[in-house]
Amino acid sequence: MTHRGAEPPDGTGFLAVRCDVTDSRQVDRAFEEAEAAHGPVTVLIANAGVTHDRLLPLMREEDFTSVVDTNLTGAFRVARRAARGMLRVGHGRIVLVSSTAALHGAAGQSNYAAAKAGLVGLARSLTREFGPRDITCNVVAPGLTDTDMARALTPEQQSELLRRTPAGRAAHPDEVAEAVAFLAGAGYVRGAVIPVDGGAGLGH
Ligand SMILES: NC(=O)c1ccc[n+]([C@@H]2O[C@H](COP(=O)([O-])OP(=O)(O)OC[C@H]3O[C@@H](n4cnc5c(N)ncnc54)[C@H](OP(=O)(O)O)[C@@H]3O)[C@@H](O)[C@H]2O)c1
């Protein structure tokens, strides 16, 4: 597992390596550390995400590019680095964590939604590049999930999202992890976008 600002949780038994996905050198170093401990990385979960919400007229260029840099280019950086080892051993699972915002759009989140939609094109293009090899790349698209990111939304934004969610509640992070774990094992699911959204995307 990687960590950036916060220290990793104690007692997980996982190797924790520091990595900011906006910095290719840190990405390289993190992979080198992981490879030294465990060999080639054969499962990659690109989960790092940030929001910087602004309506379009108020959105500065750097609000847009910084969100794309973490959410989309960050996923590209780690997928490119992981693919090296995966191609060498002929096996790999890449899961990109997107959002329902990619599919429905979200007012005030044109930067975030565009970046998360970009992950779909990235996953589908890599699926074609990997072809018949045993290397998959899929997307999980969570809806409102009970984490700090969701808690940063206004109560009005949260209730509007919940109003459109048949499950009537936010996802627990473990429920997103279940879909990620499935894709980390599945070999014949490729270029898929799996919504974990309590039904919010019905009909889309
Ligand atoms: N919560 C939701 O409602 C929701 C819905 C749909 C999709 N998602 C997606 O789910 C994923 C996880 O988000 P979350 O809900 O757990 O949000 P969160 O609580 O805000 O966590 C975001 C995580 O991304 C890490 N991160 C941010 N920028 C990074 C960078 N440059 N390099 C490395 N790590 C970085 C953060 O690390 P630090 O601790 O160092 O800041 C943090 O661990 C994100 O991709 C998010 O877009 C969330």
The ligand as an SDF file (V2000), in Angstrom:
LIG
                    3D

 48 52  0  0  0  0  0  0  0  0999 V2000
  -15.9090    9.3980   -1.3620 N   0  0  0  0  0  0  0  0  0  0  0  0
  -16.6770    9.4140   -2.4280 C   0  0  0  0  0  0  0  0  0  0  0  0
  -17.8830    9.7560   -2.3540 O   0  0  0  0  0  0  0  0  0  0  0  0
  -16.1180    8.9650   -3.7620 C   0  0  0  0  0  0  0  0  0  0  0  0
  -17.0290    8.7520   -4.8000 C   0  0  0  0  0  0  0  0  0  0  0  0
  -16.5480    8.3240   -6.0240 C   0  0  0  0  0  0  0  0  0  0  0  0
  -15.2010    8.0930   -6.2030 C   0  0  0  0  0  0  0  0  0  0  0  0
  -14.3300    8.3110   -5.1760 N   0  0  0  0  0  0  0  0  0  0  0  0
  -12.9130    8.0580   -5.4430 C   0  0  0  0  0  0  0  0  0  0  0  0
  -12.4430    7.1050   -4.5090 O   0  0  0  0  0  0  0  0  0  0  0  0
  -11.0200    7.2630   -4.3650 C   0  0  0  0  0  0  0  0  0  0  0  0
  -10.6860    7.3090   -2.8840 C   0  0  0  0  0  0  0  0  0  0  0  0
  -11.1820    8.5520   -2.3650 O   0  0  0  0  0  0  0  0  0  0  0  0
  -11.7760    8.7110   -0.8820 P   0  0  0  0  0  0  0  0  0  0  0  0
  -13.2380    8.7710   -0.9900 O   0  0  0  0  0  0  0  0  0  0  0  0
  -11.1450    7.7130    0.0210 O   0  0  0  0  0  0  0  0  0  0  0  0
  -11.2840   10.1920   -0.6250 O   0  0  0  0  0  0  0  0  0  0  0  0
  -10.3080   10.7800    0.4870 P   0  0  0  0  0  0  0  0  0  0  0  0
  -10.7780   10.3340    1.8130 O   0  0  0  0  0  0  0  0  0  0  0  0
  -10.2280   12.2340    0.1760 O   0  0  0  0  0  0  0  0  0  0  0  0
   -8.9340   10.0430    0.1400 O   0  0  0  0  0  0  0  0  0  0  0  0
   -8.2250   10.3490   -1.0220 C   0  0  0  0  0  0  0  0  0  0  0  0
   -6.9360    9.5740   -0.9760 C   0  0  0  0  0  0  0  0  0  0  0  0
   -6.1660    9.8940   -2.1420 O   0  0  0  0  0  0  0  0  0  0  0  0
   -4.8490   10.1740   -1.7040 C   0  0  0  0  0  0  0  0  0  0  0  0
   -4.1850   11.1250   -2.6010 N   0  0  0  0  0  0  0  0  0  0  0  0
   -4.6310   12.3240   -3.0130 C   0  0  0  0  0  0  0  0  0  0  0  0
   -3.7190   12.9030   -3.8310 N   0  0  0  0  0  0  0  0  0  0  0  0
   -2.6880   12.0320   -3.9200 C   0  0  0  0  0  0  0  0  0  0  0  0
   -1.4540   12.0520   -4.6080 C   0  0  0  0  0  0  0  0  0  0  0  0
   -1.0920   13.0890   -5.3780 N   0  0  0  0  0  0  0  0  0  0  0  0
   -0.6360   10.9810   -4.5020 N   0  0  0  0  0  0  0  0  0  0  0  0
   -0.9820    9.9300   -3.7280 C   0  0  0  0  0  0  0  0  0  0  0  0
   -2.1310    9.8510   -3.0490 N   0  0  0  0  0  0  0  0  0  0  0  0
   -2.9700   10.8960   -3.1350 C   0  0  0  0  0  0  0  0  0  0  0  0
   -5.0120   10.8000   -0.3360 C   0  0  0  0  0  0  0  0  0  0  0  0
   -3.7970   10.7290    0.3590 O   0  0  0  0  0  0  0  0  0  0  0  0
   -3.4510   11.7560    1.5510 P   0  0  0  0  0  0  0  0  0  0  0  0
   -3.9680   11.0670    2.7780 O   0  0  0  0  0  0  0  0  0  0  0  0
   -1.9860   11.8790    1.4980 O   0  0  0  0  0  0  0  0  0  0  0  0
   -4.1590   13.0440    1.2420 O   0  0  0  0  0  0  0  0  0  0  0  0
   -6.1010    9.9050    0.2470 C   0  0  0  0  0  0  0  0  0  0  0  0
   -5.5450    8.7180    0.7650 O   0  0  0  0  0  0  0  0  0  0  0  0
  -10.6640    8.5450   -5.1030 C   0  0  0  0  0  0  0  0  0  0  0  0
  -10.1430    8.2200   -6.3750 O   0  0  0  0  0  0  0  0  0  0  0  0
  -12.0010    9.2420   -5.2670 C   0  0  0  0  0  0  0  0  0  0  0  0
  -12.0130   10.1220   -6.3570 O   0  0  0  0  0  0  0  0  0  0  0  0
  -14.7580    8.7240   -3.9480 C   0  0  0  0  0  0  0  0  0  0  0  0
  1  2  1  0
  2  3  2  0
  2  4  1  0
  4  5  1  0
  4 48  2  0
  5  6  2  0
  6  7  1  0
  7  8  2  0
  8  9  1  0
  8 48  1  0
  9 10  1  0
  9 46  1  0
 10 11  1  0
 11 12  1  0
 11 44  1  0
 12 13  1  0
 13 14  1  0
 14 15  2  0
 14 16  1  0
 14 17  1  0
 17 18  1  0
 18 19  2  0
 18 20  1  0
 18 21  1  0
 21 22  1  0
 22 23  1  0
 23 24  1  0
 23 42  1  0
 24 25  1  0
 25 26  1  0
 25 36  1  0
 26 27  1  0
 26 35  1  0
 27 28  2  0
 28 29  1  0
 29 30  1  0
 29 35  2  0
 30 31  1  0
 30 32  2  0
 32 33  1  0
 33 34  2  0
 34 35  1  0
 36 37  1  0
 36 42  1  0
 37 38  1  0
 38 39  2  0
 38 40  1  0
 38 41  1  0
 42 43  1  0
 44 45  1  0
 44 46  1  0
 46 47  1  0
M  CHG  2   8   1  16  -1
M  END
$$$$
